[in-house]
Amino acid sequence: MGNGSMKHKHLKRPERHVANFSISYSGNGKLLKDPALGISVSGRADVLRSKVLELERELKRKNEELRESEHHITELQEQLATQTKAVAELTEELQSKCIQLNKLQDVVNTQGGNSFHSSPFKMAQRLNQTVSDAFSANRRRGAKEGVSAEPTTRMYDLSKQPRFSFEKARVRKDSSEKKLIADALNKNLFLKRLDPQQIRDMVECMYGRTYQQGSYIIKQGEPGNHIFVLAEGRLEVFQQNKLLSSIPVWTAFGELAILYNCTRTASVKAITNVKTWALDREVFQNIMRRTAQTRQEQYRNFLRSVSLLKNLPEDKLTKIIDCLEVEYYDKGDYVIREGEEGSTFFILAKGKVRVTQSTDGHAQPQLIKTLQKGDYFGEKALISDDVRSANIIADENDVECLVIDRETFNQTVGTFEELQTYLAGYVANLTRADERRQAKRSSCGLLTNELSLEMIQLKEKVDQFPSSSPFQNLEVVTTLGVGGFGRVELVKVKNENLAFAMKCIKKKHVVDTKQQEHIYSEKKILEETCSPFIVKLYRTFKDSKYVYMLLEACLGGELWSLLRDRGSFDESTAKFCVGCVTEALEYLHHKGVIYRDLKPENLILDGEGYIKLVDFGFAKKIEAGQKTWTFCGTPEYVAPEVILNKGHDFGVDFWSLGILVYELLTGNPPFSGIDQMMTYNLILKGIERLDFPRKVTRRSEDLIRRLCRQNPTERLGNMKNGINDIKRHRWLNGFNWEGLRMRKLISPLKRELAGPTDFSYFDTYPPEEGHPPDELSGWDKDF
């Protein structure tokens, strides 16, 4: 039995009989029979022969039918290919028509109740005259708006830094309730992507809220601040008083409000008395940050214990941490086998493993030692191919290892030899950096003396204006842009032909949305910035209603409106735009600044058609190796790590650059849902699942996909070669980077300007209605 064979039991038969058949005819044509069995055998051959011929004819007929079917399938496949091509063409045409329809709809909305009852010719004239006035009072249809949670750090009032106590936020509940709440959160399309520990912490901190029949849990149009789980009762969802749906018990809802300050898009009404579990945004964000920071610190301590890595600077360690993957093993599983080749380094994050090794005189490998949490093995694999000298075997269930392979390590932080070279010059670089900081040399020294002189002269001029009365010396020419924060006005110095852009920010709106930190950050970053690809800040002012930023006037128009009118850009135009943005990001990242709100709406053209970054409301300066946590950006452009509150750094700008390339080439961002949560869920599914339109070439598609990797450490621009990897990408082969930096390239977007106050390339906006209330809390004392 050892060889896998099996003896069959034979059935016992009373008598065995072997028949002799004679297949022939007797002389009289009668069938012959086997006398023992009584079976007629004569003539059977003719019957069988006839049956074979019949089957052959049937087989031939079936073969003909099969050939006809295959031919028909081929025809259908050709028809399908033709129809697929036609659908693709119609889809592109539909997208173009949608753009045109949006423009016409904007015009209709702008005209209010006035319908076009004139002749088609007159109506066309009127459309042509008003197409540039195609926006409502406070919002441009189709323009993407940024969103932001409240910043978690402050630079304007350090005495009131927010603090969070998880223990104080916990609410007692029994285990059955915890399980039901956790199940409800894990059923949610967005929340199920969070870390299990974060879900557990959310459950711990949710607290009970009851509502009477007829009351509203959520009201459409009001700001949201909570996520809810329905525990008892019946809820219904209404939009504009129209019933949309009901909410089942143990379902989570309202999750967008825990990401950032948003207006509720529907109402939720209690049809009976209900009980819910709730969690507010501040607690949620602190849970997300606390969990991620704790894990990062733990991983950093693990890495510091590794002799090969302990001397690396923080930014390199952070890169390695972001590359670490978690692998799980149960008792008896081999993590490493003796004698196999390996290229993977392991850190034991949880559990115990046994180390065994073959030795002379023993048939079986012998136990050498036991490793526990914090121990590591396989570090030689980061340097070169490593033949494993021992077995590593899980000694209990649910052993957790942090893993990084050599290829990822080399691409992200460099080879071991490169790191040694890097470390050799690291201390010297630190010394030089300290000297530069002490000297406080301006970054403008990198530019020409002529530009620096121009900046100095303009700043000296506007410094003479009163700090609380800017319009004593300036007059408004027109409005260049509007938003929830306020307006951007084109202003000129009275009695002079000198123009600026004045950003007027409503102080009350800033306080209501808790964006003081972002306004201060924008001011500080722009004051320290001097790049031909970034808008210049000359002076700030304040009064009781507004804080003001006096900026460089770039009158070539907004890239967004130009893209809107054209539908999409050709490759050469898109490359020029990407070149300008890449130069701006390289400059900012070198200064430790993350931009965090890249999109066509924040790109503006100067008089030469060169692109400049504007609106630094979400920009933030961070230290090397540091992460930041505030959810901010524009929904279609935010990176996965921002949505999941994992902490983010410079990698988010490279993700946004990939989205920008896609939008420039197609006219629309790749991820866009019917609401913001759907957009976020599409982003979390990843660019890998996206089919690109035909107009996107293979090289540009490759660039987009490599910029939009889910793991930020794998994104082009965020690896060991930095932004040079983007500049060297095949899509940008032959691009004149030096000509761009020296502003010698002729921009494909250059438009003629009649003078320093020519605003003809901007949309027209209605005047502001009323005045905002005074805001006198004093948060803006340093403006």
Secondary structure, 3 states (H helix, E strand, C coil): CCCCCCCCCCCCCCCCCCCCCCCCCCCCCCCCECCCCCCECCCHHHHHHHHHHHHHHHHHHHHHHHHHHHHHHHHHHHHHHHHHHHHHHHHHHHHHHHHHHHHHHHHHHHCCCCCCCCCHHHHHHHHHHHHHHCCCCCCCCCCCCCEECCCCCCCCCHHHCCCCCHHHHCCCCCHHHHHHHHHHHHHCCCHHHCCHHHHHHHHHHCEEEEECCCCEEECCCCEECEEEEEEECCEEEEECCEEEEEECCCCEECHHHHCCCEECCCEEEECCCEEEEEEEHHHHHHHHHHHHHHHHHHHHHHHHCCCCCCCCCHHHHHHHHHHCEEEEECCCCEEECCCCEECEEEEEEECCEEEEECCCCCCCCEEEEEECCCCEECHHHHCCCEECCCEEEECCCCEEEEEEEHHHHHHHCCCHHHHHHHHHHHHHHHHHHHHHHHHCCCHHHHCCHHHHHHHHHHHHHHCCCCCCCHHHCEEEEEEEEEECCEEEEEEEECCCCCEEEEEEEEHHHHHHCCCHHHHHHHHHHHHCCCCCCECCEEEEEECCCEEEEEECCCCCEEHHHHHHHHCCCCHHHHHHHHHHHHHHHHHHHHCCEECCCCCHHHEEECCCCCEEECCCCCCEECCCCCCECCCEECHHHCCHHHHCCCCECCHHHHHHHHHHHHHHHHCCCCCCCCCHHHHHHHHHHCHHHCCCCCCCCHHHHHHHHHHCCCCHHHCCCCCCCCCHHHHCCHHHCCCCHHHHHCCCCCCCCCCCCCCCCCCCCCCCCCCCCCCCCCCCCCCCCCC
